[in-house]
Amino acid sequence: MHKFDLRSSLALVGGFGLLVACPPGGGTTTETDTDTSSSETSTTELPGTSVAPTTDPTTTTGTTVPTTTETTTAATTTTTTTTTTGEPDGALCVALGGQDGIAALVAAAVQGVLLDDKINAYFLNSDVDGGNLGTCLEKQLGALAGCDGVEYDCQDMQAAHAGLGISALDFADFAADFAVALDTHQASHPELGDDDKDTILSALAAMEADIVEDPDGDQTLYQRLGRKPALRALVGVSGEAGSFLDNVALDPAINGFFGAADHARLNTCLTRQLGGIDGPSKYGLEVDAPAPADPGVAAANPCKSMAEAHEGLTDAKDMGGIDIMDFGALLGDLVAAMNTFMVPQPDQDVLLGVLGSMCEDIVMLSAKNDCPTAQKLEVVEATAIGGMVIDEIYDGSFATMWCHEIEVPDDPINFVRGVELKLGINHNWVGDLTVKLISPEDKVLTLVSRPGLLEMNDDGGGCCGDSANLSKDFPLTFKDGALHAAEDLGKALANTNQVVCKDDGINPCEWAPSPGSGPGMSFADFFGDTATGTWRLCVADSNINDAGLVDSIALAVQRVKYDPMP
């Protein structure tokens, strides 16, 4: 979002000002420096004047022009100043009605701008210093008109407008509004001639290069979509066919939430919200705008934050809160409106991304973890581990297991919603293996306990389990809800030379945890726990002649921001 800061003087000075920072009442100055070897002539011209450069100190027209000629020799320097006669200094000030007349003109011009939806988004924000705006514009006009004692000391045009993203259309619309104010002012000040108005408007036109940053109106979403009027039409109200709010009003899935809504206010707030993505509107900084600009809001009644606006909102049809399906319906209605208004796909993606980021503030608490911004999949992998699983030592203790630590990084999204684990291992006789996962909170889940053997205790005793082999090239994925139970690893294979998931046709190679006599039930044991910290995967062998080698581990943790077990 572009910053609009009037702390030191913006606005028609920091938002389409009129006078560049140059001395008031000037015209054309010609200096000729003469020495024994060179002659140079330079001309400085105020915006709006058209006086040809000259070295003749006796001929000018239309303005009073002080002309200075300096002649320099090795011994002496002589300066002579000649002032020609013409229209007296301050005549334009008098024609405008003096400082009081200029103040009235400025007030009328500002009022016209505030009522112009095409450009008022730059001004209808409570962080705009309206008093300073008027003061600086009065100084600009007063200095241009030659009013006695008036000096323009606000920011220059380029500095004042830097970063605002003003387009050529914005500038033209402001100029048109100011021209209307000048015409009206002329009606009550007949001494203000057309030439005087041309002088003022020419001064404004000369500043375009310093003020406009987006000549073609294509650098921001705000400009590309057609500025505030187009955004207001896209948002619409109930009854404006094809608009976003009309689509919502006609959508039975969600219209029960909005039956009592103030659509005029809703249109204003949504328009300001869209206009603030990378444009000049400041959502939540509403002002007492002159009617009919920005209806439904005021300085004392600004647009609410998304969280406040949707807190406790229920569907009149079933009294339920907004869930992720309702939010999806809102997005669908916006897409339909954007298609109607022929918004290009890249710009649609930006708008959907912005609205999508508001999901957490819009849906009810129990649905917040369903928002894309409130969840993430954390995958921590280790490869080429070379972890030796020692043969025939497991007695049920972790001291007799090979263990590998897996560090899950800290993150604000830090509650466990789900866990999966992938293990790549070379091992003969799968029935000898016991595999356990330990969480940072020291909860233990036995992923598999000697498949094919109905062991009485988790102590490594008994013989012998399934004889199938495991290969790192066909890693095992343990996950809740898998089609096959880990207890059945190798069950479909006929002899000891066959490999699980290679020779039995099981694809994907996914297995639900089978704790047997070991601790834990399923990955759901970790639901709501802290994700951050050290997880450990431990593997053990219970019988002779079949040592193994762990090659890879991948721990996938589905993390959510809000406690799923409040």
VOROBA-549461 format. One line per field, with one value per residue (C-alpha): x, y, z. Coordinates in Angstrom, 2 decimals, always signed. Example, Ala and Ser with C-alpha at 12.3 -4.5 7.8 and 13.67 -1.06 7.14 Angstrom:
2
x: [+12.30/+13.67]
y: [-4.50/-1.06]
z: [+7.80/+7.14]
% end
This chain:
566
x: [+0.00/+1.35/+2.02/+0.31/+2.02/+1.17/+3.22/+5.38/+3.06/+1.53/-1.46/-2.39/+1.10/+1.18/-1.52/-1.54/-0.05/+0.03/+3.33/+6.88/+9.31/+10.46/+10.30/+6.90/+6.20/+9.13/+9.46/+12.49/+15.98/+18.84/+22.40/+25.38/+28.83/+31.58/+35.28/+38.05/+37.33/+33.67/+30.01/+27.18/+23.44/+21.06/+17.31/+15.07/+11.33/+8.38/+5.72/+3.02/+5.17/+6.46/+9.12/+11.91/+15.48/+17.03/+20.16/+18.30/+17.68/+15.10/+12.47/+10.00/+6.23/+3.51/+5.55/+7.93/+11.32/+14.44/+17.41/+20.95/+24.07/+27.46/+30.71/+33.87/+37.45/+40.66/+40.49/+36.80/+33.28/+30.30/+26.66/+23.74/+20.06/+17.30/+13.62/+11.13/+7.52/+4.40/+1.63/+2.32/+3.36/+0.34/-2.23/-3.20/-3.54/-5.98/-7.89/-8.28/-9.71/-6.58/-5.83/-9.50/-10.41/-7.61/-8.79/-12.31/-10.98/-8.90/-11.88/-14.04/-11.33/-10.75/-14.49/-14.69/-11.82/-13.33/-16.55/-14.73/-14.67/-11.99/-9.37/-10.79/-9.30/-6.04/-7.67/-10.47/-8.14/-7.88/-4.08/-4.34/-3.74/-6.60/-5.60/-2.07/-3.38/-5.37/-2.63/+0.00/-2.28/-3.10/+0.62/+1.15/-1.53/-0.57/+3.06/+2.15/-0.21/+2.39/+0.46/+2.47/+4.44/+3.33/+6.08/+5.69/+7.70/+6.08/+7.64/+8.56/+6.28/+8.49/+9.19/+5.57/+4.19/+6.90/+5.47/+1.82/+1.61/-0.36/-1.37/-1.78/-5.55/-5.44/-3.56/-5.95/-8.98/-7.53/-6.75/-10.32/-11.74/-9.51/-10.52/-14.19/-13.42/-11.60/-14.56/-16.91/-14.53/-14.38/-18.16/-17.87/-14.58/-15.09/-11.73/-10.19/-9.57/-9.20/-5.52/-5.17/-6.81/-4.53/-1.51/-2.63/-3.56/-0.33/+1.59/-0.28/+0.33/+4.06/+4.20/+2.85/+6.29/+7.14/+3.80/+2.88/+4.66/+2.40/+1.86/+0.03/-1.98/-0.75/+1.72/-0.75/-3.82/-5.71/-4.96/-5.34/-8.80/-10.02/-9.51/-12.21/-15.27/-14.52/-13.87/-17.13/-18.99/-17.29/-18.34/-21.82/-24.91/-27.86/-29.77/-26.75/-26.60/-23.27/-21.64/-20.04/-22.66/-25.50/-23.98/-23.78/-27.38/-28.50/-26.33/-28.45/-25.33/-24.36/-27.02/-28.41/-25.39/-26.02/-29.79/-29.57/-26.40/-26.17/-25.19/-24.21/-21.77/-20.63/-19.91/-17.89/-15.82/-15.14/-14.27/-11.84/-10.39/-9.73/-8.49/-5.96/-4.27/-1.78/-3.77/-4.39/-7.28/-6.53/-8.98/-10.09/-9.02/-12.37/-13.39/-16.53/-16.67/-18.99/-22.14/-22.49/-18.85/-18.21/-21.72/-22.24/-18.93/-17.57/-14.66/-16.64/-17.97/-15.03/-14.96/-14.44/-11.58/-12.43/-12.34/-14.68/-17.04/-17.53/-17.34/-20.46/-22.01/-24.51/-26.60/-30.25/-31.24/-29.46/-27.76/-24.39/-21.21/-19.07/-17.10/-14.58/-17.31/-19.07/-15.80/-15.28/-18.71/-17.70/-14.61/-16.74/-19.10/-16.13/-14.72/-18.08/-18.14/-14.58/-15.44/-18.47/-16.29/-13.59/-10.84/-7.69/-6.66/-3.38/-5.30/-7.97/-5.25/-4.03/-7.52/-8.21/-4.88/-5.73/-9.19/-7.79/-5.41/-8.44/-9.87/-8.75/-10.47/-13.70/-14.47/-15.52/-12.92/-13.52/-12.90/-9.81/-7.37/-9.02/-7.75/-4.68/-2.82/-3.38/-1.79/+1.39/+3.00/+6.44/+8.58/+11.95/+14.08/+17.37/+19.02/+22.04/+21.95/+23.70/+22.17/+23.15/+20.34/+22.21/+21.15/+19.34/+19.64/+16.16/+14.71/+11.99/+14.21/+15.30/+18.87/+18.69/+17.32/+19.08/+17.60/+17.81/+16.84/+14.64/+14.54/+11.27/+11.85/+9.96/+7.03/+3.97/+1.92/+2.81/+0.04/+0.02/-2.96/-1.48/+1.77/+3.17/+6.55/+8.48/+11.25/+13.81/+15.58/+17.44/+16.56/+15.99/+13.21/+10.76/+9.29/+12.36/+11.70/+10.20/+9.88/+8.85/+8.33/+8.75/+7.39/+8.94/+6.45/+7.81/+4.71/+5.58/+3.86/+4.87/+4.59/+5.20/+5.99/+7.37/+4.81/+3.54/+4.28/+1.65/+4.05/+2.81/+5.14/+7.14/+10.46/+12.01/+11.18/+9.65/+10.15/+9.89/+7.47/+7.25/+10.28/+9.90/+12.61/+12.65/+14.52/+15.40/+14.31/+10.75/+10.36/+7.50/+5.08/+3.26/+0.02/-3.36/-6.08/-3.75/-5.36/-2.97/-1.98/+1.72/+1.15/+0.61/+4.01/+5.15/+1.99/+1.24/+4.73/+5.52/+9.22/+12.11/+13.70/+10.82/+10.64/+7.69/+5.97/+8.14/+6.96/+3.50/+2.14/+1.21/+1.33/+1.32/+3.47/+1.42/+0.74/-1.38/+0.48/+0.18/+1.55/+1.09/+2.26/+4.09/+2.84/+0.56/-2.43/-2.08/-0.67/-3.79/-2.03/-0.04/-3.08/-2.89/+0.65/+3.53/+5.18/+8.41/+11.30/+13.16/+11.36/+13.10/+12.70/+13.98/+14.45/+15.38/+16.02/+15.02/+16.58/+19.91/+21.38/+19.34/+20.94/+19.62/+20.67/+18.47/+18.98/+16.38/+13.70/+11.08/+8.82/+5.80/+3.92/+0.67/+0.84/-1.99/-2.02/-4.92/-5.14/-7.39/-8.19/-9.01]
y: [+0.00/+3.43/+5.81/+9.18/+11.29/+14.93/+15.43/+18.11/+19.36/+17.30/+17.28/+19.68/+20.27/+16.67/+15.61/+17.45/+20.83/+23.89/+25.71/+24.47/+25.78/+28.96/+32.68/+34.41/+37.10/+36.26/+36.19/+35.74/+36.66/+36.88/+37.00/+37.69/+37.06/+38.55/+38.04/+38.09/+34.59/+33.50/+34.55/+32.47/+33.13/+31.19/+31.52/+30.51/+30.57/+30.16/+27.59/+29.27/+32.01/+32.05/+34.71/+34.17/+34.40/+37.75/+39.72/+42.97/+44.50/+46.93/+44.67/+42.32/+41.98/+40.91/+40.76/+42.89/+41.35/+42.37/+41.96/+41.86/+42.23/+41.52/+42.49/+41.10/+42.04/+41.20/+44.46/+45.33/+43.90/+46.12/+45.10/+46.97/+46.06/+47.36/+46.77/+46.97/+47.97/+45.88/+44.33/+45.35/+42.72/+41.45/+42.15/+38.48/+38.46/+41.37/+39.66/+36.53/+38.63/+38.82/+36.30/+35.98/+35.24/+32.70/+31.01/+30.77/+29.36/+26.77/+25.71/+25.28/+23.35/+21.02/+20.44/+19.50/+17.07/+15.45/+14.83/+13.35/+9.56/+9.29/+10.93/+11.48/+8.23/+10.14/+12.59/+10.82/+9.37/+10.62/+10.82/+13.55/+16.94/+18.91/+22.17/+21.95/+20.95/+24.16/+26.32/+25.05/+25.45/+29.00/+29.72/+28.26/+30.37/+33.45/+33.14/+32.58/+35.57/+37.86/+38.49/+40.73/+38.82/+35.35/+32.77/+29.12/+27.09/+23.65/+20.61/+20.62/+18.64/+15.62/+15.05/+15.69/+13.06/+10.43/+6.93/+7.87/+6.18/+9.03/+8.33/+10.70/+10.20/+11.20/+14.36/+15.22/+14.71/+16.97/+19.63/+19.41/+19.82/+22.81/+24.36/+24.07/+25.82/+28.57/+29.08/+29.37/+31.75/+33.91/+34.33/+36.16/+37.88/+39.30/+41.03/+37.52/+37.17/+34.09/+34.88/+34.80/+31.40/+30.17/+31.33/+29.32/+26.20/+26.37/+26.43/+23.31/+21.57/+22.22/+20.14/+16.93/+15.38/+15.87/+14.60/+11.67/+8.37/+6.05/+7.71/+4.78/+3.79/+0.20/-0.05/-0.92/-3.05/+0.08/+1.83/-1.24/-2.01/+1.52/+3.27/+3.84/+4.11/+0.73/-0.87/+0.55/-0.94/-4.31/-4.44/-3.12/-3.57/-5.91/-5.37/-4.31/-7.39/-9.17/-7.23/-8.97/-7.94/-8.81/-12.26/-12.65/-11.53/-14.17/-16.97/-19.22/-20.72/-17.46/-14.76/-15.57/-13.85/-10.55/-10.01/-7.16/-5.59/-1.90/-2.39/+1.24/+1.10/-2.37/-1.09/+1.83/-0.33/-3.06/-0.47/+1.20/-2.17/-3.07/+0.45/+0.07/-3.05/-0.94/+2.23/+5.38/+4.33/+3.72/+1.16/+2.07/+5.72/+7.02/+10.69/+12.82/+12.95/+15.42/+13.71/+11.69/+10.55/+7.37/+6.85/+4.97/+5.77/+8.64/+9.56/+8.34/+5.31/+3.91/+0.58/-2.23/-4.67/-8.00/-9.75/-7.22/-7.09/-10.87/-11.69/-13.57/-13.30/-16.12/-17.41/-16.44/-19.77/-22.12/-19.77/-21.32/-19.30/-18.76/-21.89/-22.61/-23.67/-20.34/-18.55/-20.53/-19.43/-15.79/-16.32/-17.94/-14.96/-12.61/-14.67/-14.51/-10.72/-10.35/-12.46/-10.26/-7.16/-8.83/-8.53/-10.16/-13.43/-12.16/-9.35/-11.82/-13.88/-10.84/-10.00/-13.59/-13.73/-10.62/-11.87/-15.31/-13.79/-12.50/-15.99/-16.26/-12.99/-13.91/-17.53/-18.67/-19.94/-23.64/-23.14/-20.92/-23.82/-24.63/-21.34/-21.68/-19.06/-20.98/-24.23/-25.55/-28.87/-29.18/-31.92/-32.67/-35.16/-36.94/-38.98/-41.25/-41.78/-45.15/-45.96/-49.49/-51.47/-53.92/-57.53/-59.32/-56.83/-55.31/-55.80/-53.16/-50.27/-47.31/-48.08/-51.18/-49.27/-47.22/-43.69/-40.66/-37.13/-35.01/-31.29/-29.56/-25.77/-23.23/-21.50/-19.49/-22.23/-24.75/-27.22/-30.74/-31.63/-34.73/-36.66/-39.07/-40.76/-42.31/-44.81/-46.07/-49.13/-52.20/-55.16/-58.89/-60.56/-57.74/-59.73/-58.87/-55.08/-52.71/-49.02/-46.21/-42.44/-40.18/-36.60/-33.51/-34.07/-37.64/-39.35/-42.69/-44.27/-47.76/-47.74/-51.43/-54.21/-57.38/-57.95/-61.48/-62.29/-62.16/-61.08/-61.00/-58.24/-55.40/-56.93/-58.48/-62.04/-64.75/-65.92/-65.13/-62.91/-62.42/-63.35/-60.75/-58.15/-54.36/-52.18/-48.48/-48.19/-49.01/-46.90/-47.46/-44.61/-44.82/-42.82/-42.99/-44.33/-46.25/-49.18/-51.75/-52.31/-52.38/-55.75/-57.19/-56.13/-59.05/-61.05/-61.31/-62.58/-66.25/-66.49/-64.79/-63.36/-61.04/-57.32/-55.51/-53.11/-54.37/-57.95/-57.76/-55.00/-52.72/-49.16/-46.70/-48.27/-46.89/-48.57/-47.71/-47.98/-51.36/-50.91/-54.55/-54.75/-51.44/-48.04/-45.73/-46.15/-43.97/-40.66/-39.07/-39.47/-36.34/-34.22/-30.80/-31.30/-28.93/-29.53/-27.66/-29.52/-32.80/-35.85/-39.23/-42.28/-45.49/-48.88/-52.21/-55.85/-58.84/-61.93/-63.10/-62.92/-60.02/-56.68/-53.66/-50.21/-47.10/-44.96/-42.19/-40.66/-38.05/-36.70/-34.76/-32.69/-30.96/-27.81/-25.42/-22.03/-22.45/-25.06/-27.78/-28.93/-25.66]
z: [+0.00/-0.92/+1.95/+1.94/+4.56/+5.03/+8.18/+6.66/+3.93/+1.26/-0.59/-3.20/-2.33/-1.29/-3.63/-6.89/-6.00/-8.14/-7.86/-8.13/-5.55/-7.20/-6.30/-6.66/-9.21/-11.47/-15.19/-17.40/-16.28/-18.75/-17.56/-19.79/-18.38/-20.51/-20.24/-22.80/-24.10/-23.84/-23.72/-22.17/-22.03/-19.67/-19.25/-16.35/-17.07/-14.72/-15.64/-17.67/-19.15/-22.67/-22.98/-25.45/-24.13/-24.93/-24.22/-24.86/-21.41/-22.76/-24.38/-22.62/-22.62/-20.20/-16.97/-15.00/-15.62/-13.71/-16.05/-14.77/-16.91/-15.41/-17.13/-15.63/-16.40/-14.66/-12.72/-12.22/-12.02/-12.89/-12.25/-13.80/-13.17/-15.41/-14.63/-17.46/-17.06/-17.77/-15.66/-12.06/-9.49/-7.52/-10.23/-10.36/-6.58/-6.83/-9.65/-7.49/-4.65/-2.53/+0.14/+1.08/-2.52/-2.84/+0.36/-1.08/-4.36/-2.52/-0.38/-3.48/-5.31/-2.37/-2.02/-5.69/-5.34/-2.24/-4.16/-7.16/-6.74/-9.39/-7.16/-3.68/-2.40/-2.02/+0.40/+2.31/+4.94/+8.49/+8.33/+5.68/+7.31/+5.76/+7.39/+6.11/+2.69/+2.38/+3.85/+1.42/-1.58/-0.53/-0.33/-3.76/-5.36/-3.36/-4.38/-8.02/-7.97/-6.40/-3.20/-0.89/+1.75/+0.62/+0.34/-0.64/+1.87/+1.62/-0.06/-3.71/-5.99/-6.58/-2.90/-1.94/-4.31/-4.13/-3.72/-4.27/-7.67/-9.21/-12.80/-15.72/-15.43/-11.76/-12.67/-15.50/-13.26/-10.59/-13.19/-14.49/-10.99/-10.35/-13.67/-12.68/-9.38/-11.30/-13.62/-10.67/-8.93/-12.05/-11.97/-8.65/-9.56/-13.06/-12.92/-13.17/-16.89/-19.04/-19.44/-15.66/-15.51/-18.27/-16.27/-13.24/-15.21/-17.21/-13.94/-12.89/-16.22/-15.96/-12.79/-14.31/-14.80/-11.11/-9.82/-12.07/-11.33/-13.34/-16.73/-18.31/-15.24/-15.25/-12.39/-9.61/-9.25/-8.22/-11.49/-13.71/-12.39/-13.11/-9.76/-7.19/-9.49/-11.07/-7.68/-6.34/-9.32/-8.88/-5.22/-6.01/-3.86/-3.86/-7.10/-9.17/-11.36/-11.56/-8.72/-5.77/-3.21/-5.57/-6.08/-2.30/-1.87/-4.37/-2.97/-0.71/+0.83/+2.54/+2.07/+5.50/+7.01/+5.24/+5.20/+7.74/+6.31/+5.44/+1.79/+1.20/+4.10/+3.08/-0.43/+0.91/+3.25/+0.71/-1.93/+0.46/+1.35/-2.27/-2.96/-0.18/-1.53/-3.45/-3.92/-1.88/+0.38/+4.06/+5.43/+8.94/+8.56/+7.35/+7.64/+7.61/+3.83/+2.09/+0.79/-1.33/-1.08/+0.94/+2.36/+5.60/+7.27/+9.30/+11.51/+14.51/+12.61/+10.63/+8.83/+11.29/+11.24/+9.65/+13.01/+14.61/+11.64/+11.58/+15.26/+16.30/+12.83/+12.30/+9.45/+10.01/+8.45/+10.85/+13.37/+12.53/+12.30/+9.22/+8.36/+5.65/+3.20/+3.69/+3.14/-0.03/-1.24/-0.68/-2.81/-5.50/-5.58/-5.92/-8.79/-10.56/-10.18/-11.43/-14.47/-15.17/-14.96/-17.08/-14.49/-15.95/-14.31/-12.80/-11.07/-9.97/-8.34/-6.41/-5.16/-4.15/-2.35/-0.36/+0.57/+1.32/+3.83/+5.76/+6.28/+9.89/+10.78/+9.04/+9.99/+13.45/+15.92/+15.31/+11.58/+11.76/+11.40/+8.07/+6.64/+4.42/+6.45/+9.70/+8.63/+7.11/+6.33/+7.90/+6.37/+7.98/+6.10/+6.66/+3.92/+3.57/+7.32/+7.47/+10.86/+11.98/+13.60/+15.84/+15.64/+18.51/+21.35/+21.80/+25.26/+25.24/+26.36/+24.27/+25.28/+23.05/+20.04/+17.35/+17.54/+15.30/+16.37/+14.10/+14.86/+13.95/+13.81/+15.85/+14.18/+15.30/+13.62/+16.28/+17.11/+15.69/+13.57/+11.97/+11.53/+8.96/+8.77/+5.86/+6.59/+4.08/+5.46/+4.28/+6.51/+6.15/+8.11/+8.81/+11.71/+13.81/+13.70/+16.23/+15.26/+17.61/+17.29/+20.32/+20.33/+21.97/+24.78/+25.23/+23.93/+22.35/+19.37/+18.26/+14.48/+14.04/+16.50/+14.92/+12.15/+11.86/+15.53/+18.25/+20.98/+24.57/+25.73/+24.19/+25.21/+22.08/+23.15/+21.02/+17.48/+14.71/+12.80/+9.02/+6.92/+4.11/+3.43/+3.36/+0.85/+1.10/-2.53/-1.44/+1.72/+4.13/+4.86/+8.17/+8.35/+10.04/+7.76/+5.44/+3.64/+5.12/+8.77/+9.62/+11.32/+7.81/+6.43/+4.25/+4.81/+1.08/+0.20/-0.14/+0.67/+2.43/-0.70/-1.58/-0.78/+0.75/-1.69/-4.53/-4.91/-3.34/-5.63/-2.73/-4.08/-2.49/+0.17/+3.08/+6.40/+9.43/+12.76/+14.54/+18.09/+19.13/+22.72/+22.44/+23.67/+21.70/+19.43/+16.33/+15.11/+16.58/+19.94/+19.02/+18.06/+19.72/+20.99/+20.33/+16.98/+17.69/+19.21/+19.05/+17.72/+17.79/+15.59/+17.16/+15.46/+17.04/+16.04/+18.19/+16.56/+15.24/+11.73/+10.31/+11.14/+9.22/+7.99/+8.16/+5.06/+5.23/+7.43/+6.55/+9.29/+8.00/+10.59/+9.69/+11.84/+12.75/+14.46/+16.88/+19.61/+18.17/+21.70/+23.51]
% end
